Amino acid sequence: MTHPELPADPSILLDQPPLAPEELTELEGLVRATIGTGNDVIILQAEAILALEAVARAVAAPGTVALNLVSGPYGGVFGGWMTQSGARVTDLVVPFDEVLSVDAVSAAIDELAPAIVAVVHAEAATGGTNPVAEILALARAAGALTIVDAVASVGAEPVAVDDWGVDIAVIGAQKSLAGTAGVSAVSVSERAWAVIDANPTAPQGSSLSLLDWRDGWLRTDRSAIPGMPSWLESRALGAALRRVLGEGIGGVSTRHRRAARAVIAAAGVLGLQPWQGTAAGRAPVVTTLRLPEPAQPSLRDGALGGIISPGNGALFGKLLRVNHTGRAANLDPVLDAVRRLASALGQDSSAAEAAARDAWNDRDA
Ligand SMILES: *Cc1c(COP(=O)(O)O)cnc(C)c1O
């Protein structure tokens, strides 16, 4: 069966030459431009969750004191890997309808004096975005190595690796960059390499090894790419990054912000509350809406189609996700979502659609 949204002839995907070394080098440059860094960039031949595990295992030496900031499911998973690698990890956890407070992070840094501070920028699952610039400034001032999961935020809001002093940033392409899921990227500062070199348990000779990529590719004459990189996914990453950079990160971020604003405005008309309490904590990548209690049966499982999906895991039955992400960060998909919500609530959609249009067009907001 061919997916209805695909061209009739998917053989366009076949018969491409393998990835050339020059193409991989160019990809690294596109990633650098996208996240604002002059650091080394490694393109990993796997989805971003593997890149995050590779990072956790690279930096977490036995006994290392790490502060892991958790405002959603991905933060929790990252701390688990650092613990498995022997680090002494303290999770600072906030309820998933909140984001991190700078004061709480500051107190935790003062108390623990961590060697590592890890934070997720935006969590697509909760629709929350953390005040990372402030948090990273505190972590840097305390001398900690800084790690940011920017998989969900990149493209939807600015990610400024060098300006923020991020030692390691991880991105994927399939969220706001509107690319595919099969390759991901990690930026690594010189400070981070020193920490990884000093970790006797940092993976080597492993698919999870950042060191293998540094020593087998970055620091070579780059005449041969190690292993067999996925040429389809790698080229798709390049196409996604070129498209985003062509529109401009600012333009893409603005589309996401306008879409989020439109959904919140329409939801208000329909009597639905945002899941994230504070406006500053709402991520432009995905807007989450609190399900009423009890929720109408038609809303409860969240299977409303279009760009709406139910909460993941423990968030199922608590929230709905409006995934105005990537190409869907546009008025038409948002209006379609508003009509689906209104229909599930048994309401006429016209006032909510009008509110969405107004909010989308309100360039001053
Ligand atoms: C989606 C996501 C990931 C995982 O990315 P995959 O490409 O699905 O592996 C990691 N972190 C955050 C914050 C995400 O939103």
The ligand as an SDF file (V2000), in Angstrom:
LIG
                    3D

 15 15  0  0  0  0  0  0  0  0999 V2000
   10.9890   14.0030   20.2410 C   0  0  0  0  0  0  0  0  0  0  0  0
   11.9610   14.2880   21.3080 C   0  0  0  0  0  0  0  0  0  0  0  0
   13.0790   13.4690   21.4980 C   0  0  0  0  0  0  0  0  0  0  0  0
   13.3210   12.1900   20.7540 C   0  0  0  0  0  0  0  0  0  0  0  0
   13.4830   12.3640   19.4020 O   0  0  0  0  0  0  0  0  0  0  0  0
   13.3560   11.1250   18.4160 P   0  0  0  0  0  0  0  0  0  0  0  0
   13.8850   11.6750   17.1460 O   0  0  0  0  0  0  0  0  0  0  0  0
   11.9020   10.7940   18.4130 O   0  0  0  0  0  0  0  0  0  0  0  0
   14.1720   10.0280   18.9190 O   0  0  0  0  0  0  0  0  0  0  0  0
   13.9610   13.8330   22.4870 C   0  0  0  0  0  0  0  0  0  0  0  0
   13.7770   14.9150   23.2530 N   0  0  0  0  0  0  0  0  0  0  0  0
   12.7140   15.7140   23.1010 C   0  0  0  0  0  0  0  0  0  0  0  0
   12.5670   16.9040   23.9890 C   0  0  0  0  0  0  0  0  0  0  0  0
   11.7660   15.4300   22.1310 C   0  0  0  0  0  0  0  0  0  0  0  0
   10.6770   16.2030   22.0050 O   0  0  0  0  0  0  0  0  0  0  0  0
  1  2  1  0
  2  3  1  0
  2 14  2  0
  3  4  1  0
  3 10  2  0
  4  5  1  0
  5  6  1  0
  6  7  2  0
  6  8  1  0
  6  9  1  0
 10 11  1  0
 11 12  2  0
 12 13  1  0
 12 14  1  0
 14 15  1  0
M  END
$$$$
